[in-house]
Amino acid sequence: MAFNAVVAPGSVTATAQVKSKKTEWPDALKTYVGKAFENVLDADRPALEEFLKSMITKAFESSSVWTTDWAKEPLPILSQTVSRPHENGHFFLSGRTSDVSFQNDQSSVSKAKRKKSRFDVPEIPAAGLAGDTDDQKAKRARRFEDSAIKAAVSSVPMSSTINLGFSEGVPDYDEFTIIGHATKLEKSYLRLTSAPDPGTVRPLPVLKDALELLKRKWKEDANYAYICDQFKSLRQDLTVQRIKNEFTITVYEIHARIALEKSDLGEYNQCQTQLQTLYKQMPDTGHPLEFLAYRILYMLHTRNLTEINTVLVNMTLALRQDPSIAHALSVRKSLACNNYPRLFKLYLEAPNMSGYLMDNFIDRERVSAMAIVCRAYRPTIDLNERLARVLGFSDVDELTEYLIGIGDDNLTASIISHSIGVQPENSAENVSVEDRGAKHSKVNVSFSLNTKQAGDCFESKRKSMGGVDIKGQI
């Protein structure tokens, strides 16, 4: 006689609830997983994924997934003892005495086995389900939970969708980007030794007002020490907030021009380096052609021929036709050919602020030019208007002052003066009434240079001016 097993309806409902509770996630746990992936780098996601999978699986096995207060649970952090998480790196929970850690190379199941258990599920006869042991049932439950964890982790977006209030013009968002809320326009520059404090960092609108204030103060006072300090602080606030837009380029361009005007090549070079990167990111913003010309002149000053050749190779015909760049290229050609008359003519015709850059190496080239002149002319050469114009001076007096101003006693001694008396005509035009009929004369003084003695001085000085430091200063 056959008996039909009758199961009470209440027991079926209870079984379904238990099974549902084993596969469902608490909302707090879902929030916890989302927060764990908010600031993690893409390269660290696999290690974090494996760690969360292990931790949540253990929580399901111990039936603590519903009793754990996930809102207070510490978030996983990457161990600092290794360089990258995919190179035997691991995450751990901060604030625990016995951390639950997971290392990629300590997984009990290989990648191949995990892949097989996920996709190659063997066919099981329906009749065989009733005879499964408790261990087999537990394994199936864990496999189901593993799939649920994988699906939940994969659903976390690659970049957080939470609005963290980043500044405008920031192309790359990361956990170190901040937005300041300081309102004071002026701030002294201090080198950062720790993470920046948003309370001391000025946001973009305040930085724009600060720039206008600095422009006014520069026109009124021209206090370079103060202005340079304020601009460095302004640039620092832009950097810590990852602000890279048209305003950023404007700040660096203005600071670079002021530094050129005050011959601060170290500060100019820092601005030029940043501008080179910013122009690549925003090619239609700012004045890239003007600063490319400055860059060429700066490389001529530092004699960086390798970098100059790299720039020339990549320069298009359209760039060469720009007036500022054409002038800089003409300067390069004049230096390469030792065409000093052309070089000093270009110096007097320098566009924009190119003349300020040429100021840094024009004396060096004058010394080289005078060394060549002293070798070509023996035993003396007249210090006349023609020589003054060739060397870029307005008259002979300026040339003579330059030679004396070098400060070399031997060079000063090599300057020879000649006095020539001239008898002018006695006429009503050039003789006063009181002195009419008297005999008048004036003395005209000319100078020449002992080229043998002066040549040795210029050669010695030329060799001493050959070195340029890393900041571009002789």
Secondary structure by P-SEA (a helix, b strand, c coil): cbbbbbbbaaaaaaaaaaaaaaccccaaaaaaaaaaaccccccaaaaaaaaaaaaaaaaaaaccccccccccccccccccccccccccccccccccccccccccccccccaaaaaaaacccccccccccccccaaaaaaaaaaaaaaaaaaaaaacccccccccccccccccccccbbbbcccccbbbbbcccccccccccccaaaaaaaaaaaaaaaacccaaaaaaaaaaaaaaaaaaaccccaaaaaaaaaaaaaaaaacaaaaaaaaaaaaaaaaaaccccccaaaaaaaaaaaaaaacaaaaaaaaaaaccccccccaaaaaaaaaaaaaaacaaaaaaaaaaaccccccccccccaaaaaaaaaaaaaaaccccccccaaaaaaaccccaaaaaaaaaacccaaaaaabbbbbbbbbbcccccccccccccbbbbbbbbbbbbaaaaaaaaaaaaaaaaccccccccc
